[in-house]
Amino acid sequence: MKKSTLSTLLVSGLIAPTAMIGLTATGAGAAALITIDNFTNPTAPSPLTSNGSLVTSPQTGLSGVFGGDRTSGVDKGTGGLADATLQIFSGGGLAFTQSPTTAGSVFGLNYTNTTGLNLDGFDSVEFNITDLTPNVDFGLNINGVTQTQTATATGLFSFDLTSFSNYSSFSNITQLVLGATGSPGFRVEITGALAAVDVPEPSALGGLLVFGLLGFATAKKRSNKSEEN
């Protein structure tokens, strides 16, 4: 499936926006982190399987998801003979698998929030890929604007939030959708969490270092005076 098709599906509602989710920052200061989904609540049914058109599964009251709700979806696509399967495991992970005979499969996760999420100043949305066969195109849609990036290796995968054309309006995010597609037979596993990250500016870190050094120097000076007395 082409990247433009993935973007269209994300924008037009690959996953029906039925899950309501409220996101709030959990930290402040040096490095803020918002866990959007820690993937510890399994898909229902588990696994979620599509043998034809789009299948979605809204879930509410999930402890590992901000706001408690998540809608998962999987679309087998066309031209294939086998199922496409999305599974979120209770141990904390996500896996999507399609048969080599299944062309154009897509999976998606939808999170919406009627009151709006404030990601003003946040730098990225990240997750950890532990299995990837072969390359996978990931799409992240925030308030109707989609960025698509290709994952070519396992490890930390990150979307740069500042590259979104609507980044200036990220103080009020009402919908966030993560989707993925790949060539026939692709498989992807994600562990850890889907999270927004705010990394402090180097100048701020430098200031903290200077204050720390000044504090150390002051303490050392006081210590020397005490020894002299």
N, CA and C atoms as a LAMMPS dump frame, in Angstrom:
ITEM: TIMESTEP
0
ITEM: NUMBER OF ATOMS
687
ITEM: BOX BOUNDS ff ff ff
-5.0000000000000000e+02 5.0000000000000000e+02
-5.0000000000000000e+02 5.0000000000000000e+02
-5.0000000000000000e+02 5.0000000000000000e+02
ITEM: ATOMS id mol type element x y z
1 1 1 N 0.843 -1.194 0
2 1 2 C 0 0 0
3 1 3 C 0.878 1.242 0
4 2 1 N 0.521 2.243 -0.817
5 2 2 C 1.312 3.451 -0.921
6 2 3 C 1.132 4.315 0.316
7 3 1 N 2.141 5.16 0.553
8 3 2 C 2.085 6.033 1.712
9 3 3 C 0.874 6.945 1.656
10 4 1 N 0.514 7.412 0.442
11 4 2 C -0.64 8.295 0.317
12 4 3 C -1.915 7.597 0.763
13 5 1 N -2.008 6.292 0.496
14 5 2 C -3.188 5.533 0.915
15 5 3 C -3.26 5.444 2.428
16 6 1 N -2.117 5.213 3.068
17 6 2 C -2.078 5.169 4.522
18 6 3 C -2.513 6.508 5.096
19 7 1 N -2.02 7.604 4.528
20 7 2 C -2.392 8.931 5.009
21 7 3 C -3.88 9.157 4.864
22 8 1 N -4.446 8.743 3.75
23 8 2 C -5.882 8.909 3.513
24 8 3 C -6.697 8.145 4.537
25 9 1 N -6.274 6.917 4.822
26 9 2 C -6.995 6.102 5.799
27 9 3 C -6.923 6.722 7.189
28 10 1 N -5.774 7.283 7.529
29 10 2 C -5.624 7.893 8.839
30 10 3 C -6.508 9.125 8.962
31 11 1 N -6.514 9.956 7.918
32 11 2 C -7.278 11.184 7.965
33 11 3 C -8.779 10.903 7.933
34 12 1 N -9.193 9.967 7.084
35 12 2 C -10.623 9.738 6.885
36 12 3 C -11.234 8.833 7.936
37 13 1 N -10.407 8.322 8.858
38 13 2 C -10.962 7.513 9.937
39 13 3 C -10.73 6.038 9.724
40 14 1 N -9.473 5.641 9.596
41 14 2 C -9.137 4.216 9.534
42 14 3 C -9.782 3.504 10.707
43 15 1 N -9.717 4.154 11.87
44 15 2 C -10.404 3.65 13.056
45 15 3 C -11.481 4.656 13.404
46 16 1 N -12.698 4.2 13.549
47 16 2 C -13.801 5.11 13.877
48 16 3 C -13.514 5.809 15.196
49 17 1 N -13.659 7.145 15.273
50 17 2 C -13.301 7.901 16.483
51 17 3 C -14.33 7.717 17.589
52 18 1 N -14.446 6.498 18.102
53 18 2 C -15.431 6.227 19.145
54 18 3 C -14.811 6.145 20.528
55 19 1 N -13.481 6.049 20.612
56 19 2 C -12.841 5.942 21.923
57 19 3 C -12.493 7.323 22.436
58 20 1 N -12.946 7.663 23.614
59 20 2 C -12.679 8.967 24.188
60 20 3 C -11.569 8.843 25.207
61 21 1 N -10.546 9.695 25.062
62 21 2 C -9.349 9.532 25.881
63 21 3 C -8.85 10.878 26.359
64 22 1 N -8.597 11.021 27.659
65 22 2 C -8.091 12.262 28.216
66 22 3 C -6.634 12.105 28.599
67 23 1 N -5.772 12.95 28.04
68 23 2 C -4.341 12.828 28.276
69 23 3 C -3.855 14.018 29.084
70 24 1 N -3.051 13.744 30.125
71 24 2 C -2.459 14.813 30.906
72 24 3 C -1.008 14.479 31.173
73 25 1 N -0.189 15.511 31.272
74 25 2 C 1.237 15.305 31.516
75 25 3 C 1.446 14.717 32.901
76 26 1 N 2.437 13.823 33
77 26 2 C 2.697 13.177 34.277
78 26 3 C 3.945 13.714 34.953
79 27 1 N 4.637 14.629 34.318
80 27 2 C 5.85 15.138 34.931
81 27 3 C 6.149 16.533 34.431
82 28 1 N 7.066 17.205 35.119
83 28 2 C 7.469 18.539 34.712
84 28 3 C 8.948 18.683 34.976
85 29 1 N 9.528 19.743 34.413
86 29 2 C 10.928 19.977 34.677
87 29 3 C 11.818 19.421 33.597
88 30 1 N 12.847 18.671 34.015
89 30 2 C 13.913 18.266 33.1
90 30 3 C 13.41 17.502 31.887
91 31 1 N 12.609 16.478 32.093
92 31 2 C 12.154 15.671 30.963
93 31 3 C 10.741 15.183 31.236
94 32 1 N 9.793 15.71 30.494
95 32 2 C 8.397 15.319 30.677
96 32 3 C 8.071 14.14 29.773
97 33 1 N 7.246 13.237 30.253
98 33 2 C 6.862 12.047 29.497
99 33 3 C 5.378 11.78 29.69
100 34 1 N 4.66 11.636 28.596
101 34 2 C 3.254 11.262 28.639
102 34 3 C 3.11 9.895 27.996
103 35 1 N 2.691 8.906 28.764
104 35 2 C 2.437 7.576 28.216
105 35 3 C 1.033 7.545 27.644
106 36 1 N 0.94 7.451 26.335
107 36 2 C -0.36 7.415 25.672
108 36 3 C -0.982 6.03 25.781
109 37 1 N -0.157 4.988 25.616
110 37 2 C -0.643 3.607 25.697
111 37 3 C 0.54 2.723 26.068
112 38 1 N 0.423 1.966 27.161
113 38 2 C 1.525 1.084 27.548
114 38 3 C 1.324 -0.35 27.065
115 39 1 N 0.286 -0.577 26.251
116 39 2 C 0.048 -1.858 25.593
117 39 3 C -0.021 -3.046 26.564
118 40 1 N -0.585 -2.826 27.741
119 40 2 C -0.736 -3.929 28.695
120 40 3 C -2.165 -4.457 28.742
121 41 1 N -3.078 -3.8 28.037
122 41 2 C -4.466 -4.254 27.988
123 41 3 C -4.703 -4.93 26.655
124 42 1 N -4.976 -6.228 26.637
125 42 2 C -5.074 -6.98 25.381
126 42 3 C -6.225 -6.525 24.501
127 43 1 N -6.068 -6.729 23.186
128 43 2 C -7.145 -6.43 22.263
129 43 3 C -8.314 -7.363 22.537
130 44 1 N -9.492 -6.877 22.27
131 44 2 C -10.696 -7.691 22.468
132 44 3 C -11.542 -7.624 21.204
133 45 1 N -11.792 -8.74 20.495
134 45 2 C -11.27 -10.061 20.857
135 45 3 C -9.75 -10.13 20.68
136 46 1 N -9.154 -11.089 21.295
137 46 2 C -7.704 -11.215 21.228
138 46 3 C -7.337 -12.514 20.532
139 47 1 N -6.696 -12.484 19.389
140 47 2 C -6.309 -11.275 18.645
141 47 3 C -7.452 -10.737 17.8
142 48 1 N -7.282 -9.487 17.328
143 48 2 C -8.249 -8.866 16.44
144 48 3 C -7.879 -9.238 15.01
145 49 1 N -8.786 -9.945 14.319
146 49 2 C -8.463 -10.502 13.007
147 49 3 C -9.437 -10.011 11.943
148 50 1 N -8.88 -9.621 10.8
149 50 2 C -9.694 -9.223 9.666
150 50 3 C -9.47 -10.204 8.525
151 51 1 N -10.548 -10.808 8.034
152 51 2 C -10.441 -11.68 6.857
153 51 3 C -11.126 -11.04 5.659
154 52 1 N -11.321 -9.719 5.77
155 52 2 C -11.959 -9.015 4.668
156 52 3 C -11.808 -7.525 4.839
157 53 1 N -12.923 -6.825 5.092
158 53 2 C -12.889 -5.38 5.231
159 53 3 C -12.46 -4.979 6.642
160 54 1 N -12.431 -3.676 6.872
161 54 2 C -11.977 -3.125 8.146
162 54 3 C -12.774 -3.669 9.329
163 55 1 N -12.064 -4.085 10.358
164 55 2 C -12.667 -4.537 11.609
165 55 3 C -12.113 -3.673 12.728
166 56 1 N -12.983 -3.138 13.59
167 56 2 C -12.538 -2.315 14.7
168 56 3 C -13.033 -2.875 16.025
169 57 1 N -12.311 -2.532 17.089
170 57 2 C -12.677 -2.992 18.422
171 57 3 C -12.487 -1.856 19.414
172 58 1 N -13.576 -1.138 19.795
173 58 2 C -13.477 -0.105 20.83
174 58 3 C -13.386 -0.753 22.216
175 59 1 N -12.514 -0.217 23.045
176 59 2 C -12.369 -0.705 24.422
177 59 3 C -12.386 0.475 25.37
178 60 1 N -13.069 0.316 26.48
179 60 2 C -13.167 1.387 27.462
180 60 3 C -12.692 0.905 28.827
181 61 1 N -12.289 1.848 29.652
182 61 2 C -11.878 1.53 31.014
183 61 3 C -10.545 0.82 31.114
184 62 1 N -9.629 1.087 30.188
185 62 2 C -8.325 0.433 30.206
186 62 3 C -7.357 1.186 31.12
187 63 1 N -6.731 0.486 32.041
188 63 2 C -5.861 1.135 33.005
189 63 3 C -4.552 1.61 32.387
190 64 1 N -4.13 1.004 31.286
191 64 2 C -2.839 1.374 30.696
192 64 3 C -2.932 2.414 29.615
193 65 1 N -4.098 3.036 29.464
194 65 2 C -4.316 4.013 28.408
195 65 3 C -4.866 5.291 29.023
196 66 1 N -4.294 6.437 28.661
197 66 2 C -4.798 7.699 29.188
198 66 3 C -6.256 7.875 28.78
199 67 1 N -7.089 8.222 29.728
200 67 2 C -8.512 8.346 29.463
201 67 3 C -9.232 7.019 29.559
202 68 1 N -8.48 5.914 29.496
203 68 2 C -9.065 4.603 29.679
204 68 3 C -9.601 3.931 28.437
205 69 1 N -9.599 4.616 27.274
206 69 2 C -10.222 4.044 26.082
207 69 3 C -9.269 3.979 24.89
208 70 1 N -9.462 2.94 24.062
209 70 2 C -8.659 2.762 22.853
210 70 3 C -9.501 2.02 21.819
211 71 1 N -9.404 2.433 20.564
212 71 2 C -10.034 1.689 19.49
213 71 3 C -8.952 1.115 18.594
214 72 1 N -8.935 -0.214 18.454
215 72 2 C -7.978 -0.888 17.589
216 72 3 C -8.67 -1.267 16.291
217 73 1 N -7.903 -1.332 15.216
218 73 2 C -8.49 -1.716 13.94
219 73 3 C -7.494 -2.421 13.05
220 74 1 N -7.991 -3.309 12.209
221 74 2 C -7.144 -4.017 11.254
222 74 3 C -7.935 -4.218 9.963
223 75 1 N -7.274 -3.974 8.842
224 75 2 C -7.897 -4.126 7.533
225 75 3 C -7.038 -5.073 6.706
226 76 1 N -7.606 -6.181 6.33
227 76 2 C -6.877 -7.17 5.541
228 76 3 C -6.443 -6.605 4.197
229 77 1 N -7.211 -5.691 3.657
230 77 2 C -6.921 -5.196 2.329
231 77 3 C -7.542 -6.094 1.274
232 78 1 N -7.002 -6.045 0.068
233 78 2 C -7.554 -6.826 -1.037
234 78 3 C -6.489 -7.692 -1.682
235 79 1 N -6.932 -8.741 -2.327
236 79 2 C -6.02 -9.583 -3.097
237 79 3 C -5.377 -10.701 -2.328
238 80 1 N -5.718 -10.84 -1.061
239 80 2 C -5.085 -11.878 -0.256
240 80 3 C -6.033 -13.006 0.084
241 81 1 N -5.471 -14.093 0.571
242 81 2 C -6.262 -15.26 0.93
243 81 3 C -6.247 -15.531 2.427
244 82 1 N -5.326 -14.911 3.14
245 82 2 C -5.172 -15.193 4.566
246 82 3 C -5.531 -13.973 5.398
247 83 1 N -5.666 -14.179 6.699
248 83 2 C -6.056 -13.113 7.6
249 83 3 C -4.879 -12.199 7.945
250 84 1 N -5.238 -10.987 8.378
251 84 2 C -4.285 -10.076 8.987
252 84 3 C -4.669 -9.956 10.457
253 85 1 N -3.698 -10.028 11.348
254 85 2 C -3.981 -10.135 12.774
255 85 3 C -3.234 -9.08 13.576
256 86 1 N -3.962 -8.404 14.449
257 86 2 C -3.387 -7.45 15.389
258 86 3 C -3.645 -7.958 16.795
259 87 1 N -2.584 -8.022 17.61
260 87 2 C -2.759 -8.483 18.981
261 87 3 C -1.947 -7.614 19.929
262 88 1 N -2.618 -7.141 20.971
263 88 2 C -1.947 -6.459 22.071
264 88 3 C -1.965 -7.405 23.254
265 89 1 N -0.771 -7.696 23.782
266 89 2 C -0.622 -8.722 24.811
267 89 3 C -0.727 -8.12 26.206
268 90 1 N -1.251 -8.901 27.141
269 90 2 C -1.397 -8.422 28.515
270 90 3 C -0.05 -8.153 29.17
271 91 1 N 1.018 -8.775 28.663
272 91 2 C 2.35 -8.561 29.238
273 91 3 C 2.992 -7.26 28.815
274 92 1 N 2.385 -6.564 27.854
275 92 2 C 2.929 -5.278 27.433
276 92 3 C 3.591 -5.32 26.075
277 93 1 N 2.827 -5.402 25.015
278 93 2 C 3.394 -5.405 23.676
279 93 3 C 2.321 -5.506 22.624
280 94 1 N 2.7 -5.189 21.396
281 94 2 C 1.796 -5.223 20.261
282 94 3 C 2.461 -5.973 19.119
283 95 1 N 1.688 -6.797 18.406
284 95 2 C 2.203 -7.502 17.239
285 95 3 C 1.169 -7.474 16.127
286 96 1 N 1.629 -7.162 14.918
287 96 2 C 0.763 -7.221 13.742
288 96 3 C 1.412 -8.146 12.728
289 97 1 N 0.641 -9.083 12.209
290 97 2 C 1.159 -10.067 11.264
291 97 3 C 0.18 -10.24 10.109
292 98 1 N 0.716 -10.321 8.91
293 98 2 C -0.117 -10.652 7.761
294 98 3 C 0.579 -11.736 6.946
295 99 1 N -0.218 -12.524 6.25
296 99 2 C 0.308 -13.586 5.405
297 99 3 C 0.973 -12.996 4.175
298 100 1 N 1.978 -13.672 3.621
299 100 2 C 2.586 -13.209 2.362
300 100 3 C 1.581 -13.105 1.224
301 101 1 N 0.436 -13.763 1.357
302 101 2 C -0.581 -13.695 0.307
303 101 3 C -1.568 -12.563 0.546
304 102 1 N -1.382 -11.814 1.633
305 102 2 C -2.291 -10.715 1.954
306 102 3 C -1.654 -9.398 1.551
307 103 1 N -2.262 -8.708 0.617
308 103 2 C -1.691 -7.463 0.104
309 103 3 C -2.373 -6.245 0.714
310 104 1 N -1.565 -5.276 1.11
311 104 2 C -2.101 -3.991 1.515
312 104 3 C -2.773 -3.931 2.859
313 105 1 N -2.401 -4.788 3.796
314 105 2 C -3.017 -4.746 5.121
315 105 3 C -2.578 -3.502 5.895
316 106 1 N -3.456 -3.063 6.784
317 106 2 C -3.195 -1.888 7.604
318 106 3 C -3.672 -2.167 9.021
319 107 1 N -2.945 -1.672 10.034
320 107 2 C -3.511 -1.67 11.383
321 107 3 C -3.483 -0.247 11.905
322 108 1 N -4.36 0.024 12.849
323 108 2 C -4.413 1.358 13.411
324 108 3 C -4.873 1.362 14.847
325 109 1 N -4.452 2.382 15.58
326 109 2 C -4.87 2.618 16.963
327 109 3 C -5.345 4.058 17.047
328 110 1 N -6.539 4.255 17.576
329 110 2 C -7.128 5.586 17.62
330 110 3 C -7.375 6.031 19.062
331 111 1 N -6.961 7.269 19.365
332 111 2 C -7.18 7.872 20.674
333 111 3 C -7.766 9.256 20.444
334 112 1 N -8.909 9.552 21.06
335 112 2 C -9.521 10.868 20.909
336 112 3 C -9.834 11.468 22.266
337 113 1 N -9.955 12.789 22.296
338 113 2 C -10.158 13.488 23.553
339 113 3 C -10.983 14.737 23.299
340 114 1 N -12.18 14.787 23.841
341 114 2 C -13.076 15.91 23.57
342 114 3 C -12.582 17.208 24.202
343 115 1 N -11.852 17.13 25.304
344 115 2 C -11.398 18.342 25.977
345 115 3 C -10.063 18.83 25.447
346 116 1 N -9.316 17.978 24.742
347 116 2 C -8.056 18.408 24.151
348 116 3 C -6.849 18.078 25.001
349 117 1 N -5.787 17.677 24.343
350 117 2 C -4.512 17.348 24.975
351 117 3 C -3.509 18.45 24.704
352 118 1 N -2.786 18.873 25.708
353 118 2 C -1.782 19.929 25.546
354 118 3 C -0.399 19.309 25.407
355 119 1 N 0.128 19.306 24.17
356 119 2 C 1.498 18.855 23.923
357 119 3 C 2.374 20.028 23.495
358 120 1 N 2.006 21.216 23.918
359 120 2 C 2.79 22.406 23.599
360 120 3 C 4.202 22.255 24.174
361 121 1 N 5.199 22.302 23.292
362 121 2 C 6.586 22.166 23.726
363 121 3 C 7.123 20.758 23.698
364 122 1 N 6.278 19.758 23.49
365 122 2 C 6.767 18.383 23.399
366 122 3 C 7.454 18.159 22.055
367 123 1 N 8.494 17.336 22.071
368 123 2 C 9.347 17.187 20.893
369 123 3 C 8.977 16.021 19.989
370 124 1 N 8.527 14.92 20.573
371 124 2 C 8.366 13.718 19.759
372 124 3 C 7.335 12.766 20.345
373 125 1 N 6.881 11.847 19.498
374 125 2 C 6.099 10.689 19.92
375 125 3 C 6.92 9.466 19.556
376 126 1 N 7.17 8.59 20.535
377 126 2 C 8.125 7.505 20.355
378 126 3 C 7.558 6.154 20.773
379 127 1 N 8.142 5.09 20.208
380 127 2 C 7.864 3.731 20.65
381 127 3 C 9.035 2.854 20.24
382 128 1 N 9.116 1.664 20.843
383 128 2 C 10.251 0.769 20.614
384 128 3 C 9.838 -0.425 19.754
385 129 1 N 10.535 -0.615 18.634
386 129 2 C 10.264 -1.728 17.728
387 129 3 C 11.21 -2.877 18.05
388 130 1 N 10.652 -4.05 18.341
389 130 2 C 11.487 -5.205 18.687
390 130 3 C 11.529 -6.265 17.592
391 131 1 N 10.611 -6.164 16.619
392 131 2 C 10.638 -7.093 15.481
393 131 3 C 10.096 -6.355 14.269
394 132 1 N 10.771 -6.518 13.124
395 132 2 C 10.384 -5.792 11.928
396 132 3 C 10.755 -6.603 10.702
397 133 1 N 9.756 -7.016 9.913
398 133 2 C 10.015 -7.837 8.732
399 133 3 C 8.995 -7.527 7.649
400 134 1 N 9.372 -6.95 6.485
401 134 2 C 10.609 -6.166 6.305
402 134 3 C 10.365 -4.741 6.768
403 135 1 N 10.528 -3.728 5.874
404 135 2 C 10.282 -2.341 6.267
405 135 3 C 8.789 -2.083 6.451
406 136 1 N 8.461 -1.132 7.332
407 136 2 C 7.066 -0.782 7.623
408 136 3 C 6.908 0.729 7.553
409 137 1 N 5.833 1.171 6.912
410 137 2 C 5.495 2.587 6.887
411 137 3 C 4.544 2.894 8.03
412 138 1 N 4.984 3.751 8.954
413 138 2 C 4.14 4.187 10.058
414 138 3 C 3.581 5.567 9.743
415 139 1 N 2.327 5.768 10.084
416 139 2 C 1.702 7.071 9.931
417 139 3 C 1.16 7.554 11.26
418 140 1 N 1.44 8.791 11.594
419 140 2 C 0.899 9.401 12.808
420 140 3 C 0.052 10.587 12.389
421 141 1 N -1.23 10.548 12.766
422 141 2 C -2.145 11.63 12.44
423 141 3 C -2.516 12.363 13.719
424 142 1 N -2.293 13.674 13.739
425 142 2 C -2.643 14.495 14.89
426 142 3 C -3.523 15.636 14.405
427 143 1 N -4.756 15.652 14.886
428 143 2 C -5.715 16.694 14.512
429 143 3 C -5.846 16.855 13.003
430 144 1 N -5.842 15.729 12.285
431 144 2 C -6.081 15.777 10.852
432 144 3 C -4.86 15.93 9.981
433 145 1 N -3.683 16.094 10.564
434 145 2 C -2.44 16.216 9.793
435 145 3 C -1.597 14.968 10
436 146 1 N -1.142 14.355 8.905
437 146 2 C -0.426 13.079 8.974
438 146 3 C 1.039 13.231 8.582
439 147 1 N 1.91 12.579 9.342
440 147 2 C 3.315 12.398 8.963
441 147 3 C 3.535 10.907 8.764
442 148 1 N 4.232 10.534 7.692
443 148 2 C 4.525 9.13 7.414
444 148 3 C 6.029 8.922 7.361
445 149 1 N 6.506 7.913 8.084
446 149 2 C 7.929 7.588 8.106
447 149 3 C 8.107 6.079 7.962
448 150 1 N 9.226 5.705 7.367
449 150 2 C 9.513 4.296 7.152
450 150 3 C 10.485 3.78 8.202
451 151 1 N 10.1 2.688 8.871
452 151 2 C 10.989 2.017 9.817
453 151 3 C 11.765 0.942 9.063
454 152 1 N 13.085 0.984 9.163
455 152 2 C 13.935 0.027 8.444
456 152 3 C 14.722 -0.886 9.382
457 153 1 N 14.637 -0.633 10.685
458 153 2 C 15.388 -1.444 11.645
459 153 3 C 14.68 -1.409 12.988
460 154 1 N 14.994 -2.382 13.837
461 154 2 C 14.427 -2.4 15.18
462 154 3 C 15.074 -1.307 16.029
463 155 1 N 14.457 -1.027 17.179
464 155 2 C 14.96 0 18.075
465 155 3 C 13.964 1.128 18.242
466 156 1 N 14.415 2.227 18.825
467 156 2 C 13.546 3.366 19.091
468 156 3 C 13.117 4.024 17.785
469 157 1 N 11.804 4.228 17.638
470 157 2 C 11.258 4.883 16.457
471 157 3 C 10.556 6.141 16.925
472 158 1 N 10.831 7.26 16.246
473 158 2 C 10.354 8.539 16.752
474 158 3 C 9.772 9.406 15.645
475 159 1 N 8.645 10.042 15.949
476 159 2 C 8.067 11.066 15.092
477 159 3 C 8.43 12.431 15.667
478 160 1 N 8.997 13.291 14.841
479 160 2 C 9.347 14.645 15.258
480 160 3 C 8.089 15.51 15.228
481 161 1 N 7.583 15.875 16.388
482 161 2 C 6.352 16.661 16.437
483 161 3 C 6.52 18.04 15.814
484 162 1 N 7.717 18.599 15.894
485 162 2 C 7.936 19.944 15.361
486 162 3 C 7.854 19.982 13.841
487 163 1 N 7.854 18.807 13.188
488 163 2 C 7.767 18.767 11.73
489 163 3 C 6.325 18.811 11.227
490 164 1 N 5.355 18.732 12.147
491 164 2 C 3.949 18.816 11.758
492 164 3 C 3.583 20.259 11.408
493 165 1 N 2.836 20.425 10.32
494 165 2 C 2.464 21.77 9.89
495 165 3 C 1.548 22.466 10.891
496 166 1 N 0.855 21.694 11.728
497 166 2 C -0.048 22.29 12.721
498 166 3 C 0.546 22.252 14.129
499 167 1 N 1.864 22.192 14.215
500 167 2 C 2.536 22.075 15.514
501 167 3 C 2.173 23.231 16.447
502 168 1 N 1.939 24.414 15.887
503 168 2 C 1.628 25.578 16.713
504 168 3 C 0.292 25.443 17.434
505 169 1 N -0.527 24.482 16.995
506 169 2 C -1.838 24.295 17.627
507 169 3 C -1.873 23.062 18.518
508 170 1 N -0.718 22.558 18.913
509 170 2 C -0.669 21.322 19.703
510 170 3 C -1.044 21.513 21.168
511 171 1 N -1.502 22.684 21.515
512 171 2 C -2.006 22.883 22.882
513 171 3 C -3.425 22.343 23.025
514 172 1 N -4.009 21.921 21.905
515 172 2 C -5.383 21.396 21.952
516 172 3 C -5.531 20.265 20.939
517 173 1 N -4.994 19.091 21.282
518 173 2 C -5.08 17.922 20.412
519 173 3 C -6.318 17.117 20.789
520 174 1 N -7.191 16.883 19.822
521 174 2 C -8.422 16.147 20.086
522 174 3 C -8.419 14.745 19.491
523 175 1 N -7.484 14.466 18.569
524 175 2 C -7.406 13.114 18.014
525 175 3 C -5.972 12.77 17.629
526 176 1 N -5.583 11.551 17.977
527 176 2 C -4.264 11.029 17.633
528 176 3 C -4.443 9.594 17.141
529 177 1 N -3.946 9.302 15.941
530 177 2 C -4.086 7.979 15.35
531 177 3 C -2.723 7.478 14.899
532 178 1 N -2.368 6.263 15.279
533 178 2 C -1.142 5.614 14.817
534 178 3 C -1.534 4.459 13.901
535 179 1 N -0.985 4.427 12.699
536 179 2 C -1.282 3.362 11.76
537 179 3 C -0.017 2.845 11.109
538 180 1 N -0.091 1.679 10.498
539 180 2 C 1.075 1.106 9.831
540 180 3 C 0.648 0.218 8.678
541 181 1 N 1.461 0.181 7.649
542 181 2 C 1.239 -0.701 6.512
543 181 3 C 2.595 -1.128 5.962
544 182 1 N 2.609 -2.234 5.221
545 182 2 C 3.861 -2.734 4.668
546 182 3 C 3.604 -3.648 3.491
547 183 1 N 4.664 -4.196 2.95
548 183 2 C 4.548 -5.108 1.819
549 183 3 C 3.94 -6.426 2.282
550 184 1 N 3.414 -7.238 1.353
551 184 2 C 2.793 -8.508 1.752
552 184 3 C 3.714 -9.348 2.634
553 185 1 N 3.142 -9.821 3.732
554 185 2 C 3.909 -10.652 4.656
555 185 3 C 4.635 -9.878 5.741
556 186 1 N 4.371 -8.57 5.855
557 186 2 C 5.125 -7.82 6.866
558 186 3 C 4.636 -8.135 8.276
559 187 1 N 5.553 -7.998 9.211
560 187 2 C 5.278 -8.227 10.626
561 187 3 C 5.996 -7.153 11.433
562 188 1 N 5.336 -6.671 12.481
563 188 2 C 5.97 -5.69 13.35
564 188 3 C 5.558 -5.955 14.791
565 189 1 N 6.497 -5.794 15.705
566 189 2 C 6.224 -5.905 17.137
567 189 3 C 6.702 -4.639 17.831
568 190 1 N 5.908 -4.166 18.77
569 190 2 C 6.24 -2.993 19.566
570 190 3 C 6.148 -3.366 21.043
571 191 1 N 7.147 -2.994 21.824
572 191 2 C 7.092 -3.213 23.271
573 191 3 C 7.343 -1.894 23.99
574 192 1 N 6.987 -1.866 25.265
575 192 2 C 7.16 -0.641 26.029
576 192 3 C 5.894 0.18 25.983
577 193 1 N 5.98 1.381 25.406
578 193 2 C 4.824 2.273 25.402
579 193 3 C 4.88 3.22 24.216
580 194 1 N 3.71 3.685 23.826
581 194 2 C 3.585 4.791 22.891
582 194 3 C 3.548 6.04 23.755
583 195 1 N 4.519 6.929 23.581
584 195 2 C 4.651 8.041 24.52
585 195 3 C 5.081 9.323 23.825
586 196 1 N 4.663 10.446 24.394
587 196 2 C 5.125 11.761 23.971
588 196 3 C 6.252 12.183 24.901
589 197 1 N 7.306 12.764 24.322
590 197 2 C 8.498 13.093 25.093
591 197 3 C 8.849 14.568 24.904
592 198 1 N 9.2 15.212 25.993
593 198 2 C 9.658 16.602 25.975
594 198 3 C 11.078 16.631 26.506
595 199 1 N 12.038 16.85 25.611
596 199 2 C 13.455 16.872 25.997
597 199 3 C 13.857 18.303 26.299
598 200 1 N 14.527 18.567 27.429
599 200 2 C 14.91 19.936 27.767
600 200 3 C 15.927 20.497 26.791
601 201 1 N 15.9 21.807 26.61
602 201 2 C 16.854 22.477 25.735
603 201 3 C 18.26 22.362 26.314
604 202 1 N 19.283 22.281 25.448
605 202 2 C 20.673 22.212 25.944
606 202 3 C 21.029 23.37 26.855
607 203 1 N 20.486 24.563 26.579
608 203 2 C 20.785 25.722 27.41
609 203 3 C 20.269 25.526 28.825
610 204 1 N 19.096 24.866 28.926
611 204 2 C 18.527 24.612 30.247
612 204 3 C 19.401 23.636 31.015
613 205 1 N 19.874 22.6 30.304
614 205 2 C 20.762 21.634 30.946
615 205 3 C 22.049 22.307 31.374
616 206 1 N 22.543 23.234 30.505
617 206 2 C 23.768 23.95 30.837
618 206 3 C 23.593 24.787 32.08
619 207 1 N 22.409 25.433 32.189
620 207 2 C 22.139 26.247 33.361
621 207 3 C 22.113 25.416 34.625
622 208 1 N 21.506 24.222 34.543
623 208 2 C 21.469 23.336 35.696
624 208 3 C 22.872 22.909 36.093
625 209 1 N 23.719 22.67 35.067
626 209 2 C 25.092 22.264 35.34
627 209 3 C 25.855 23.383 36.021
628 210 1 N 25.659 24.626 35.541
629 210 2 C 26.345 25.771 36.138
630 210 3 C 25.929 25.938 37.581
631 211 1 N 24.618 25.876 37.847
632 211 2 C 24.134 25.997 39.219
633 211 3 C 24.711 24.895 40.095
634 212 1 N 24.817 23.701 39.516
635 212 2 C 25.37 22.586 40.272
636 212 3 C 26.828 22.817 40.631
637 213 1 N 27.585 23.323 39.668
638 213 2 C 29.003 23.597 39.911
639 213 3 C 29.175 24.714 40.926
640 214 1 N 28.31 25.753 40.826
641 214 2 C 28.383 26.844 41.792
642 214 3 C 28.083 26.343 43.2
643 215 1 N 27.083 25.466 43.284
644 215 2 C 26.741 24.905 44.578
645 215 3 C 27.868 24.089 45.156
646 216 1 N 28.536 23.314 44.283
647 216 2 C 29.664 22.497 44.732
648 216 3 C 30.805 23.383 45.199
649 217 1 N 31.074 24.456 44.41
650 217 2 C 32.172 25.359 44.768
651 217 3 C 31.899 26.051 46.093
652 218 1 N 30.654 26.484 46.296
653 218 2 C 30.291 27.154 47.548
654 218 3 C 30.448 26.21 48.73
655 219 1 N 29.995 24.97 48.559
656 219 2 C 30.115 23.984 49.637
657 219 3 C 31.582 23.705 49.942
658 220 1 N 32.409 23.619 48.881
659 220 2 C 33.834 23.342 49.064
660 220 3 C 34.5 24.481 49.812
661 221 1 N 34.129 25.737 49.476
662 221 2 C 34.711 26.908 50.122
663 221 3 C 34.373 26.925 51.601
664 222 1 N 33.117 26.607 51.917
665 222 2 C 32.699 26.564 53.317
666 222 3 C 33.453 25.477 54.069
667 223 1 N 33.679 24.373 53.393
668 223 2 C 34.383 23.256 54.011
669 223 3 C 35.809 23.647 54.338
670 224 1 N 36.476 24.373 53.407
671 224 2 C 37.86 24.791 53.633
672 224 3 C 37.95 25.76 54.805
673 225 1 N 36.964 26.699 54.915
674 225 2 C 36.973 27.653 56.03
675 225 3 C 36.807 26.923 57.354
676 226 1 N 35.982 25.908 57.368
677 226 2 C 35.76 25.148 58.601
678 226 3 C 37.036 24.467 59.04
679 227 1 N 37.782 23.94 58.073
680 227 2 C 39.046 23.255 58.4
681 227 3 C 40.072 24.232 58.948
682 228 1 N 40.067 25.51 58.388
683 228 2 C 41.021 26.516 58.859
684 228 3 C 40.718 26.921 60.284
685 229 1 N 39.437 26.996 60.627
686 229 2 C 39.057 27.382 61.988
687 229 3 C 39.288 26.242 62.974
